[in-house]
Amino acid sequence: MEIVKHWWTGAKGVWVAPGQEPPEIPKGFVVLPRRWVVERTFAWLGRYRRFSKDYEYYPASSEALIYIAMSRLMLKRLAL
């Protein structure tokens, strides 16, 4: 797993060569590469009622339920 961060996160200044303009920090919403994949997967898991709240005591049982939900989703799509 790789956490995608902005290049300007935590940057107070940027080193540039003499005579070169520093890059502009974008304002507003900026699309990060492949972050939508994670957001989409969380949305799919959010459809299941059991995942709306964290009911599980052990992380292993929560992980097992995520595997079951994703397997069900995959089987449902393969059946189409």
C-alpha angles and dihedrals in degrees: 000000000000124000109219113219132180115257088232096053107123092357113142093172139359126223113231134172118265111278093018122117116236115245117260119248107232119240124220127004118357123184112232120210115269095345090121090068092065093043091050092050092050089051091053091050091046090064091071112087094219091060094053088088132018101254098157122098097199123052090220092062091048090051091049091053090051089053090050093049094048091046090052091049092050094047091048091054093046091053093059 
